[in-house]
Amino acid sequence: MTRSLFAGLAFLIIGISCLFIENIFYQYLDEDGVLHESFFMPLGALFLALGVLMLCYLVVKKLITLTKGR
C-alpha cells in the first residue's frame, strides 16, 4: 500500500469518525429551537473531502498510467 493510499483511507476514516462523534454526542436543539453543533462537523467534512479527493486523484493517476501503457 502506498503512502498516499494509506493517507487517503486514513482521512476517510477520521472524517467518518468525526461525523459519527458529532451526530452521537454533540448535536442538540435547545428550548428555543437553535441547533448547537461542535467543531467536529466541519472537521469531519474537511477530512472526508480530503480523503475522497486524494483517492480520486490516485484512481485518475492509475488510469492514466494504464492507458499510456497500451
MARKOLDO-730413 format. One record per residue (C-alpha): residue number from 0; residue in three letters; chain; x negated, y negated, z. Coordinates in Angstrom, 2 decimals. Layout:
<sites>
+-----+---------+--------+---------+---------+---------+
! num ! residuo ! cadena !      px !      py !      pz !
+-----+---------+--------+---------+---------+---------+
! NUM !     ALA !      A !       X !       Y !       Z !
...
+-----+---------+--------+---------+---------+---------+
</sites>
This chain:
<sites>
+-----+---------+--------+---------+---------+---------+
! num ! residuo ! cadena !      px !      py !      pz !
+-----+---------+--------+---------+---------+---------+
!   0 !     MET !      A !    0.00 !    0.00 !    0.00 !
!   1 !     THR !      A !   -1.41 !   -3.35 !   -0.96 !
!   2 !     ARG !      A !   -1.63 !   -6.21 !    1.47 !
!   3 !     SER !      A !    0.87 !   -8.32 !   -0.44 !
!   4 !     LEU !      A !    3.42 !   -5.49 !   -0.49 !
!   5 !     PHE !      A !    2.91 !   -4.97 !    3.22 !
!   6 !     ALA !      A !    3.31 !   -8.73 !    3.84 !
!   7 !     GLY !      A !    6.49 !   -8.88 !    1.75 !
!   8 !     LEU !      A !    8.04 !   -5.98 !    3.64 !
!   9 !     ALA !      A !    6.94 !   -7.48 !    6.96 !
!  10 !     PHE !      A !    8.58 !  -10.81 !    6.05 !
!  11 !     LEU !      A !   11.79 !   -8.98 !    5.19 !
!  12 !     ILE !      A !   11.79 !   -7.04 !    8.45 !
!  13 !     ILE !      A !   11.04 !  -10.16 !   10.52 !
!  14 !     GLY !      A !   13.76 !  -12.11 !    8.69 !
!  15 !     ILE !      A !   16.38 !   -9.42 !    9.22 !
!  16 !     SER !      A !   15.35 !   -9.13 !   12.88 !
!  17 !     CYS !      A !   15.67 !  -12.89 !   13.42 !
!  18 !     LEU !      A !   19.12 !  -12.95 !   11.81 !
!  19 !     PHE !      A !   20.19 !   -9.95 !   13.88 !
!  20 !     ILE !      A !   19.00 !  -11.62 !   17.11 !
!  21 !     GLU !      A !   20.78 !  -14.85 !   16.13 !
!  22 !     ASN !      A !   24.02 !  -13.03 !   15.43 !
!  23 !     ILE !      A !   23.99 !  -10.94 !   18.60 !
!  24 !     PHE !      A !   22.66 !  -13.31 !   21.27 !
!  25 !     TYR !      A !   22.54 !  -16.99 !   20.38 !
!  26 !     GLN !      A !   25.58 !  -17.92 !   18.31 !
!  27 !     TYR !      A !   28.69 !  -19.12 !   20.11 !
!  28 !     LEU !      A !   31.58 !  -21.59 !   19.96 !
!  29 !     ASP !      A !   32.12 !  -23.97 !   22.84 !
!  30 !     GLU !      A !   35.53 !  -25.13 !   24.08 !
!  31 !     ASP !      A !   35.59 !  -27.99 !   21.55 !
!  32 !     GLY !      A !   35.10 !  -25.61 !   18.62 !
!  33 !     VAL !      A !   31.48 !  -26.65 !   17.96 !
!  34 !     LEU !      A !   29.20 !  -23.88 !   16.71 !
!  35 !     HIS !      A !   25.90 !  -23.64 !   18.63 !
!  36 !     GLU !      A !   23.01 !  -21.87 !   16.95 !
!  37 !     SER !      A !   19.38 !  -21.36 !   17.83 !
!  38 !     PHE !      A !   16.23 !  -21.67 !   15.75 !
!  39 !     PHE !      A !   16.50 !  -18.01 !   14.73 !
!  40 !     MET !      A !   18.93 !  -18.74 !   11.86 !
!  41 !     PRO !      A !   16.66 !  -21.00 !    9.75 !
!  42 !     LEU !      A !   13.62 !  -18.97 !   10.74 !
!  43 !     GLY !      A !   15.30 !  -15.75 !    9.65 !
!  44 !     ALA !      A !   16.43 !  -17.28 !    6.36 !
!  45 !     LEU !      A !   12.91 !  -18.58 !    5.70 !
!  46 !     PHE !      A !   11.26 !  -15.20 !    6.36 !
!  47 !     LEU !      A !   13.91 !  -13.40 !    4.34 !
!  48 !     ALA !      A !   13.41 !  -15.74 !    1.38 !
!  49 !     LEU !      A !    9.62 !  -15.39 !    1.60 !
!  50 !     GLY !      A !    9.88 !  -11.61 !    1.63 !
!  51 !     VAL !      A !   12.24 !  -11.49 !   -1.35 !
!  52 !     LEU !      A !   10.11 !  -13.94 !   -3.34 !
!  53 !     MET !      A !    6.92 !  -12.03 !   -2.59 !
!  54 !     LEU !      A !    8.45 !   -8.69 !   -3.58 !
!  55 !     CYS !      A !    9.94 !  -10.19 !   -6.77 !
!  56 !     TYR !      A !    6.52 !  -11.59 !   -7.65 !
!  57 !     LEU !      A !    4.95 !   -8.16 !   -7.18 !
!  58 !     VAL !      A !    7.59 !   -6.49 !   -9.36 !
!  59 !     VAL !      A !    7.10 !   -9.04 !  -12.15 !
!  60 !     LYS !      A !    3.33 !   -8.71 !  -11.89 !
!  61 !     LYS !      A !    3.59 !   -4.91 !  -12.12 !
!  62 !     LEU !      A !    5.94 !   -5.11 !  -15.12 !
!  63 !     ILE !      A !    3.57 !   -7.46 !  -16.93 !
!  64 !     THR !      A !    0.61 !   -5.14 !  -16.39 !
!  65 !     LEU !      A !    2.66 !   -2.15 !  -17.58 !
!  66 !     THR !      A !    3.79 !   -3.90 !  -20.76 !
!  67 !     LYS !      A !    0.28 !   -5.12 !  -21.58 !
!  68 !     GLY !      A !   -1.00 !   -1.56 !  -21.37 !
!  69 !     ARG !      A !    1.28 !   -0.40 !  -24.20 !
+-----+---------+--------+---------+---------+---------+
</sites>
